[in-house]
Amino acid sequence: MDHHPERLLAGGLVTLVGLVAKNGILIVQFANELQRAGQSKVEAVKNASVVRLRPILMTSAATIFGHLPLTFVSGPGAAARNSIGLVLVAGMAIGTAFTIFFVPSIYLLIARDTEGRRAPLPRRRSRERGQCLIRPRRATGTPCGAYPRASRWA
């Protein structure tokens, strides 16, 4: 049987990228919400980092300790399991450090400061008056972007 550890390694990298990105999104999304609530950019990223530190560390610890046995395995197929375990354990540790220290710094450089601005109101439809506050769809001609009801038995 021909084993390809690089395929498992690629799967581990995809998992790793997804988890590290999710951790970064936790900080950025919460900082954006705090800015919309009226905090300055610096206060928002500081508070978001403090509030989201525990969920990030819990996710990272669960991933690291869950894949740690793969790095110590021996026997048939050990090379494949060792490679994916090492990628996930080391990568998650490095990715967590990156998320905790660099994501807030990069957020401060890139994000806009929305202090004092109110969040825009979402678009709404007014069905009771029969008018639409957004443009009608041209392709189907249905008003307010509504989709025509499909028949239940069609």
Secondary structure, DSSP 8 states (H G I E B T S, - for coil): ----HHHHHHHHHHHHHHHHHHHHHHHHHHHHHHHHTT--HHHHHHHHHHHHHHHHHHHHHHHHHHHHHHHS--STTHHHHHHHHHHHHHHHHHHHHHHHHHHHHHHHHHS---TT---------BTTTTB-SS---TTT--GGG------TT-
